[in-house]
Amino acid sequence: MGIRGRLFHGLTAVAALVLVGALVFGFWKGESRRSNRAAIVQDDVSDSEMKLTDMEYTEVREGRRLWKLKASEARYDSESQKTLLSNVHLILYTKEGEPIVLESREGRLHAGTKDIDLWGDVRARLARGDRSYELVTESAHYRHGDGVIHSEAFTRITGPDMELEGNRWTYFLAAEQAVMEGSVQAVFTGVSFRRP
């Protein structure tokens, strides 16, 4: 091998070492930021419980964001494998990446199934182009395995030129379809119906 070949191999090795060093440094820096973001508070916490403030978690599958969960406080109980949440902000993403934002005073994340329960002034917002819809209910449940959000409590949905309310509501993320059941009432304004 000539001097050019050795020089090329030497420079390639140095470049690889610099790249590996940069990756290790970036990973270390990212982990330290993440650990600073979720400050662990040890006061009034039992051995089987961990308390985090300003918690944020993103669920990703095959490079696609499924949902992002934020809470001002999260208490994890290792015995029940559930995390109790305060001031919850949950963003679910449709298959096109459109966000559905849900907020509540309280919530619970099931560690094993990744199901999420929300209660206490639950509000959801969904925007489609120039149309925006808002949902208000007392409780809602996200079934992670099915990709379904549902509520067994009275629910009101408002949007452009419409108001819909009923006793049960289900939203199927994959199909992007909602079903309202139980004493359903609807009001449409600015809409004309014609006979076929």
N, C-alpha and C positions, 0 to 999 in steps of 0.2 A: 504494500500500500504506500502510495506516494505521500508527500508532505501535504498536498491538498486534501487527500482522503482523511489523514489524521487530523488535520485542522477542522475539516467538516464534522467529523465524529466528536471531536472535543467541544466544538461550539454547540453541537446538538445536545451533548450531555449537560453542558452548563445551562442551556435554555430549558431543558427538562427539569433540572434541579430548581431553577428559579420558578418555573411554573408550579411544581409540587409545593415549594415553599409558600408561594402566593395562595394556593388553594388551602393549605393547612392554616395559614394565618387568617384567611377569610372565614373558614369554618369556625375557628376558635373565636374570632371576633363576633360572628353571628350568634354563637351559643352564649357568649357572655352578655350580649344585648338581650337575647331572649330570657336569660335568667334574671336580668335586671328588670325586665318588663313585668314579669310576674313575681313580685316581691313576696317572699314567704313570710307570713306573720305567725309567730309562735304563741302569742298570748291566748289563753283560754282554749287551747286546742288539745284534745286527748291524743293518746298514742296512736289510735286507729284513724285519726282524722288529720287532714292537712288543709290549711286555709291559704288561699291565694287572693291577692287583690289585683285588679286590672288584668284579669285573665282573658286571653284570646287564643282560640284554637281553630285551625282550618282543616277540614276533611278533604283530602284529595284522592282521586282514584284514576289511575292511568293518565296522569298529568292534567286531569280536569278537576277544577274546584267543584265540590258538591255543596258544601256549606261552610260558613264561617260563624263561629260563636264567640261573643264577647260578653263579659259580665264584670260588674264592679267588684264583686266578691264571689268566690267559689269555695265551698267546703266539701272536700272529698272524704267519704267514709269508706275505708278499705273493706270493712266487713260486708256492707251492703253493695259495694261497688257502684255507688251513686254519688253524684256531685250536685249539691244544692247550690243554686245560683241566685244572685240578687241583681236587679237592674239589667235584665237580659236583652241583648241585641243579637238576633239570629238572622243571617242572610242565607237563604236557600237559592241555588242557581238552577235555572231551567237548562235543558240540553243545549240551548242556544247561548247560554251564559247570561241570560237576563236575570237580574236579582229580584227576589221576593223578600222584603224586609219585614220581620216580625219583632215586636218589642213587648216586654211584659215586666211587671215588678219582680216576679219570682219565676224560678224554673228548676228543672232537674234533668241532668244528663245521665243516662244509664250507660255505664262503661262497657258492658259486654255487648249490647245491641246497638249502641249509639243512638237510641231513641231519645227524643227530647220532649219533655212536658213543660208547658208554659201556663201560668195562671196569674191573675191579678191585672186587670185592665190590659188585655192582649189587643194589640193593634198590628195590622198587617197592611203593607202598601205594595202595589204592583203597578208598574207603568208600562204601557204598550204604546209606543209612538207618542202621539199627543194626548192619549187617553190615560188617565190615572184612576185607580180603584183603591178604596180603603175599606178594610174590614175591622169591625170592633166586636169583641166577644170577651167572656170572662176566663175561658181556658181553651187551649189548643194543644194538640199532640202531633209530633212528627214521628212517623214510623220510618226509620232509616232504611230498613231492608226492603220495604215496599215503595218508598218514595212517595208517601202519602201524608198530607196534613189533614187533620180532622178535628172537629169540635162537637161535643155533645151538649153544648150550652147555646142559649139564644145568641144568634149571630145577625149582625146588620152589615150589609155591603152597600157602599155608595160609589157611584161613578158618574161619568158624563150622562146626563139625561135619565138616570135610573137610581132607584133605591130598592133593595131586596132584603127581606128578613125572613128568618125561619129558626127552627129549634135544633137543627143539625146541619153541619156543613162539612164537605169533604173536597179536597183538592188533590188531583193526580198530577204530579210533577211531569212525568214522562209524556202524558197525553195533553198536558196543559188544559185540563178540563175541571170544572167545579160542579158539584151537585149540592143543591139546597133541599132539605126535607123538613117535614113537620110543621104544619100550620104556616106554610109559605105565603107571604104577601109581597107583591111587587107594585111599584109605581114607576111608570115611564112617562117622561115629558118630552115634548118636541118630536114624538114619533107618530107616524100615521100608519095605520094598518089597512090594507086593502084586501078585498076578497079576490081569490084567484080566478 
